[in-house]
Every structure is written in C-alpha cells, then in structure tokens.
Amino acid sequence: MSAATSRAAPGGIKVDLSGKKAKKILAQKWNKKKRPKKTVLEGQEISQLEIKVKRKLDAQSVQTFLDLPISRLTTKGLKDSGFTRPTAIQTQSLLYSLGGQDVLGASKTGSGKTLAFLIPLIEKLYRLKWTKMDGLGALVITPTRELAYQIFEQLRDVGRHHDFSAGLVIGGKDLHFESRRMGECNIVICTPGRLLQHMDENPQFDASTMKMLVLDEADRCLEMGFADQMNAIVNNLPLDRQTLLFSATQTRSIKDLARLSLQNPVFVSVHEHSAKATPDQLQEYYIVCDLAQKMSMLWSFVKNNARKKILVFVQCCKQAKYFTELFRRLRSPTQITALYGTLNQLRRMAIYKEFCEAERGVLIATDIAARGLDFPTVDWVLQLDCPEDWKIYNHRVGRTARNAATGSALLVLMPSEEESMMKQLRAHKFTIVREEVNPHKLLNIQRKIQANLASDTELKETAKRAFQHYIKSIYLMKDKTVFDVFALDVDAFAVSLGLAAAPRIPFLEKHMRIQAAKRRKEKLQETQTEESVDNIPQSKEKDKMRLMDSSEDEDGEDVITMKRKDHAIGNNDSEDDGHDLLPLLGRGSSKVVTKAAAVKKALKKNIQLNQKVKFDDDGGAHEDDPAIQPKASKEGQLYEGNESSEKPGGGIDIEKAKMVLKAEDAFDRKTERARIKEVHKEKKRKEKELKNKRRKEQEGEAGEDQDSEEEDEDVEDEEEEDGKEPNLDWLPDPDEIYGKKKSESSDSEGEEDSSSEDESGSKRKWKPPKKPKTDPSKRARVDWEESSDDEDLEQLHDNEALALQLLGN
Ligand SMILES: Nc1ncnc2c1ncn2[C@@H]1O[C@H](COP(=O)(O)OP(=O)(O)OP(=O)(O)O)[C@@H](O)[C@H]1O
C-alpha cells in the first residue's frame, strides 16, 4: 500500500506518488511484465475467497485470522503487525462485513474496532482488484485528526503488503496540496469538516467510484454539529457501496444516521449483556472535592505518580495550557505536555506521538483525546473535570486498560455534580468506587502559584483566561442537573489558580441581565392582568431589590456566587420556572409601580402607610406626613376648607391638586428663606454684641461711631436680603476681586487698567470684574442651583402622588 502523504513509509510501503515524476513511475510499474502474472495469482485467490465468504461460518470456529476468509497479503500484514487472534468484535463483525453486508458495530473501548473495519475495507478493494488507477475506493470518516492519523497508521501497518494508495485528509494543509493527492488515493481517511470542504471546493474530488464507507465514532461526528453534513455526505455517495459504522457508544442519533446510511445492517453489539460497561480489568474510582481544591489535588496526584503514565482530562483548552505551563514552572517531577484543539496541527501530531512513545509522563488534554486514541500503556486516566455525560466518561476512561491491559481511572467530582452524575453513571453500568481524599496528603501549592504569577504577567493572563473559559464551559453545559455554574465558588477558584480576585465574566453578567429583563417583562404582563392587593407589599419589596440588583449588575460583582439550580441558555424558559433568582435579579419585580398607583392600591385596602419623621435642630421629632399636616398656603387652606365639595363622587381634581401643591411649595420656600434670614440675623446680632462689648472695653466712647456705621451696613444687608428674589450667591464676590486687584497692582504694574487711578485716594472708575477662569467651587454651586430645579420637579412629581393620597382621604 502506498501512502499519499509526504512522510517516508516504513516496512516496504511505497510512498507519496504525485507530480509528473510520480506519474511516470506509476506508468512504468503498471507496464511491468510482472504485474499481469501477479494479477493471475490474485485472481485465483480472489475466486476462492468469494466462495469462502458465502459459506456460513460459526464464530466459535474462528480462532485465528487464518480461519477467516481473508487474503494472504492481509493475514501476512496482520501477522507482521503482531495480530494473530481476532478480538470478539472483530470475529463477530468480520463474519458479516467480509461477506459484503452493512454492519453497525458496538463494543467496549479498546476492544479492536479499528481492525474490525480496516480488514474488510482492504479485503473489499482487493477482491475488486482495485488498482491505483481506479480512483477512490473507500472513505473513512472519523471525528478528530489524531484519530484519523491513528487509523491511517494502522492501515499502513496491516495493509503493508497491498498495493493501494491511502491518504489523510484532515486539514491543516493547503487545500490544493490535498486535492492533488486525493485524486491519487484509493483510500481516504478524513475528518468530516475537511471532507465537506473538498466536496464543496475541490472539483477533482470524485466519490462516484467509491465502494466502501466507514463511519468511525459517528456519534461524535454528530455531536460535533455535523449531523446535517453527515447526512448530506452519505446521501451524495454511491448507493452500491458497503457501509460500516462503529462506536463504543450507541446513541439515538447514531441509530438515526444508521437508518439513513446503512442498508439492512447487521447489528453487532459484543458487550451488550456485559455486567460492566467498561473493560473488566479497568479499576474505576471517584472522589468529591471542591473546585478550589482541584489544583492541589492535581499537583499531589502528579507528584505521587511521577513514574506513571497519566492522562488528565480538563474542561477546556485554556485550562490545559495553564496547568501545563504552571506545572513546568513549578518543576513538575515528570514530563508534562498538553493536547488541545487550538494547537496547530504539527504540534498536535508531535505531542500525540510523543505521548504514545513515552513510558511515563503526564498529558493534560481536552476531550479531543477522549475518543479512540490508542496511547499505549496508560496507567491512570484522571478526570479533573466532570465529563459532559456518561458517553464521554466511557470514552475518556477507555484510554487506559485497552486490549486486556490493566489500568485505573479516577473521576473528580464537585459536591454539586456528584448526585446527578453518579446516578447517570450507575444507570449505564459503570462500577465506580468512591474514595476519600486524605487532606493531609494534599500538597498546598497556592503560595508557589501566586509567587509564579506575581513574577510573570503572561502566566497570570493565561490563568485569567483559564478561569474565564472554565466558567464559560460549565455555563454552556447542557445537563443543568450536573453542571451548575451558580454553585461554583468563583472567588475561591480564582485564588486557587493564583489570582488575587475573580476576573469579570461579562457573558454571564449579560445573560443574567437579559434573564432579569425577561422576567420583569413577564411579571409586568402578569400583574397587569391580576391586580392583586396582596402583592402590594411584595411589589414594593421586589422593586427595592431590583434597584439594588441593577446596581450590582453594573458593577459586575457578586454575580456568580449566588446559588441557582439551573440556568438554561437561550429560550428554555420552562426550566427556569420555579427557581429563585429573585434576590439577585428581581425576578417578578418587573412591573414598574408608580407611587400614585401604589398609593391608590394602599388606600383601597386601608393600609397604614409609614410615617416620615423629621427632626429639627434641637432634636425634636415632627411628623412629616403631608396628609396629617394642615395646609399652610392660602390656596391650600381654601382647598382644605372646600375639600368635600371639591371631589364630587370621590374623584380627584388633579389640576387643582397641582395648583395647591405649587402654592404649598412656594409657601414652604418662603418660610424656609425667612427662617434662614432669621438665623443669619441672630448670628450677626450676637457677633455685633460681642464686638461692641470688646470695643467698649478697649476704646470706650470712640467705639460708638464705628458701631453705628456697622449697624447701618447690617441694615443695608438685611434690606437687600429682604428685597432680593433671585439668588446671586454664584456671582463672584466684588470685594474679593477688587481687594485682590488692589493688592496685585503693586506686583504687576503693567497689567493695571489705565483708567484706574493711583492709591492716593482718588476715585477708581468701576469696571466689571473679570470672571475668574476657574473657580470650581462657584461653578459647582451654579450647577447645583441648576440641578436643584430638576430636583424640585422630581420632588413635585413625588409630592403629586402624595397629594393624590391626601386628596383621596
Ligand atoms: N486482534 C488483536 N490482537 C491484539 N491486539 C489487538 C487486536 N486488535 C486490536 N488490537 C489492539 O488493541 C488496541 C485497541 O484497539 P482499537 O484502538 O482498535 O480499539 P477500539 O475498540 O477502536 O477502541 P476505542 O473504542 O477506544 O476507539 C490497539 O492497540 C490495537 O493495536
């Protein structure tokens, strides 16, 4: 078999055939006299094989691959690769697939499904006497690049004595580069995304000749959002093909796909009646620990198992990246690497191969490593973060204890995840033993982490992103019975990652705001229809909460720490029902209840309103309820006197009420001004008395003249105050300015006005004072004055509502 990749192929496999030179070689080989001779031999064998496959074989009679109707070249390849006895799934499925039937196969992880579909694939093309010139004969679709690569490697191994060309189409390379090679491939192993791209953009892609389709881990392809595309792919392939579909987990979606793509399939489920879902030799454990403990837990585990080969699963790429970088800085006692989707392809492949070859070490990976990957001799699978569901759990733990080897798996669950996840796992026949964490054995590395982050801003950024992406991935999880983002102690989690405080999580804040708004709208609609009086105090309470909450929202703080049992994304309203988000989001407080409406409702029910108590300067309490206080203005008194006649039929004359309110306001203002004036007068009087007393003591009679002048001044002031309506306090103080100028004149002669005379006492011509350029205090005062009008207006509106109540009595 030749491989249409640029890699050198071991074991006599012919390598990359492309370009003019390759075509020339191909033509020469084709013309060699040896070729027809070989074809005659092959023809004879093929005829025998055709007869054999039609015979009904008993699975019990199959001990080795030689017992099966498999070509000599394939059995030789199998033997050379170390495979002599087929596994259960291989025997069971080969009995049908070699005969040309469609097969839907399921078996435990590591039980040899890859060979179960590769052998019939090779045999099919061989028996069809497929040559390089016949184009595409078989297509294998698999979810991840690593898995595609692994299948490709196994194909090269077992098919080493055949003369087919095979190619990997997994992206990461130029589309034209792949296009050229695809035209020369008899077998293409691909990921669904890249295959679709070729179908859409590569005119040379021709699947019309195809005879065999393999869907490996098809359920994963469907989960990755390729359901429609997968259906489109299979519908565009020739109908006279054979289709094989294999997975360790059979789901509803896979059965739907099988219905579409397989014709009269044979269902081969080897371990269907097994008491345990996972390989018998796999030991499964779980522990419960808090999110903030996970870091120490991982470090302790790595330290204690430094001689082992460990695969660690985490929730997202950023975590894998951060943990790896951090542990390297902390001088991990063993080699530590990370495998995740956002790495470039070459790096991914290099890491994958490195871990395959390693005897010990730690690989921190996301779920791209969960399916199908066959890392040899993994001792431990540690699931630091809970898997999405039982299927992912199954695939993850399946990376150890493969093909009769032993292995152990440890699942770390948070208290909020335990009940629901364990229920799910037990329902699917996973036998997991709970272990207790020995707190004394946990190595606390928090200080070390913090120290590292303090000296490395890049690492700190990585930690921040790990935090945010983890929260986001939990939030996006479908199964809200297991994953409750609001149950997470984010502050403690941030600290455990070495961060001083929890970074903001804007998407979550936004989500919560949207949810709150939605609920408010719903509530508004509800309360509009049922004006239940019993709701009044609640509404008030909720309104208060809403206001508090909105401010909290804006700050973006304390959003996560509150508990909530579910938080469906999108429109899953029904799930939200019955869960209490009120304390934070003001759920149900959506109706904006005006004061007037509240008062009306209260009055209807004779609810006693709270009384506002005002304290005067001497600490005396006065009730400030306008309903109790008598009207002070003329208009008010008049209105009060005629109150009963003013509201015929119990109605309220709002215009009149407003007018009375205005008059009352004006009266209040006047009274207040008079009070202030009185206070000033009193103060000045006291000052004057004091001065007089002093002067009398010091100067005797001479002080009397001075006093009378001052007295006059005071009188003037008072008169001015009496007469002035507008407040002119904001104007610059002329005394201050002139005084200043006077003192400045001596310092800056040149700036002095030419009209001003010297200090000899001659008259100074008045000039409007320059407005000080910056005088914040005064400007602030002007602003305040301006805004006070608005406040007055607001006050007016508030008072209006109170007046309504007043009038309604
Ligand atoms: N007949 C066999 N004899 C010995 N070893 C085998 C045989 N068939 C497969 N193996 C080995 O068993 C291991 C697991 O095989 P394979 O990866 O095909 O399992 P799988 O069922 O596809 O697992 P998964 O469900 O995880 O994808 C591989 O290392 C493979 O080389």
The ligand as an SDF file (V2000), in Angstrom:
LIG
                    3D

 31 33  0  0  0  0  0  0  0  0999 V2000
   -6.6100   -8.8740   17.2630 N   0  0  0  0  0  0  0  0  0  0  0  0
   -5.8670   -8.1180   18.0380 C   0  0  0  0  0  0  0  0  0  0  0  0
   -4.8720   -8.6670   18.7190 N   0  0  0  0  0  0  0  0  0  0  0  0
   -4.0950   -7.9210   19.5100 C   0  0  0  0  0  0  0  0  0  0  0  0
   -4.2440   -6.6090   19.6690 N   0  0  0  0  0  0  0  0  0  0  0  0
   -5.2330   -6.0180   19.0180 C   0  0  0  0  0  0  0  0  0  0  0  0
   -6.0760   -6.7210   18.1720 C   0  0  0  0  0  0  0  0  0  0  0  0
   -6.9520   -5.8600   17.6400 N   0  0  0  0  0  0  0  0  0  0  0  0
   -6.6500   -4.6640   18.1250 C   0  0  0  0  0  0  0  0  0  0  0  0
   -5.6210   -4.7370   18.9670 N   0  0  0  0  0  0  0  0  0  0  0  0
   -5.0160   -3.6370   19.7120 C   0  0  0  0  0  0  0  0  0  0  0  0
   -5.9470   -3.2140   20.6800 O   0  0  0  0  0  0  0  0  0  0  0  0
   -5.8100   -1.8570   20.9140 C   0  0  0  0  0  0  0  0  0  0  0  0
   -7.1660   -1.1900   20.8290 C   0  0  0  0  0  0  0  0  0  0  0  0
   -7.6660   -1.2940   19.5430 O   0  0  0  0  0  0  0  0  0  0  0  0
   -8.5960   -0.1920   18.9180 P   0  0  0  0  0  0  0  0  0  0  0  0
   -7.9550    1.1210   19.0310 O   0  0  0  0  0  0  0  0  0  0  0  0
   -8.9990   -0.6090   17.5860 O   0  0  0  0  0  0  0  0  0  0  0  0
   -9.7950   -0.2650   19.9280 O   0  0  0  0  0  0  0  0  0  0  0  0
  -11.2040    0.4140   19.7840 P   0  0  0  0  0  0  0  0  0  0  0  0
  -12.2190   -0.5960   20.1010 O   0  0  0  0  0  0  0  0  0  0  0  0
  -11.3160    1.1150   18.4860 O   0  0  0  0  0  0  0  0  0  0  0  0
  -11.1220    1.4320   20.9720 O   0  0  0  0  0  0  0  0  0  0  0  0
  -11.9330    2.7730   21.1260 P   0  0  0  0  0  0  0  0  0  0  0  0
  -13.3410    2.4010   21.3680 O   0  0  0  0  0  0  0  0  0  0  0  0
  -11.3130    3.4060   22.2820 O   0  0  0  0  0  0  0  0  0  0  0  0
  -11.7610    3.5320   19.8900 O   0  0  0  0  0  0  0  0  0  0  0  0
   -4.8450   -1.3320   19.8780 C   0  0  0  0  0  0  0  0  0  0  0  0
   -3.6200   -1.1270   20.4820 O   0  0  0  0  0  0  0  0  0  0  0  0
   -4.7510   -2.4020   18.8810 C   0  0  0  0  0  0  0  0  0  0  0  0
   -3.4860   -2.4520   18.2780 O   0  0  0  0  0  0  0  0  0  0  0  0
  1  2  1  0
  2  3  1  0
  2  7  2  0
  3  4  2  0
  4  5  1  0
  5  6  2  0
  6  7  1  0
  6 10  1  0
  7  8  1  0
  8  9  2  0
  9 10  1  0
 10 11  1  0
 11 12  1  0
 11 30  1  0
 12 13  1  0
 13 14  1  0
 13 28  1  0
 14 15  1  0
 15 16  1  0
 16 17  2  0
 16 18  1  0
 16 19  1  0
 19 20  1  0
 20 21  2  0
 20 22  1  0
 20 23  1  0
 23 24  1  0
 24 25  2  0
 24 26  1  0
 24 27  1  0
 28 29  1  0
 28 30  1  0
 30 31  1  0
M  END
$$$$
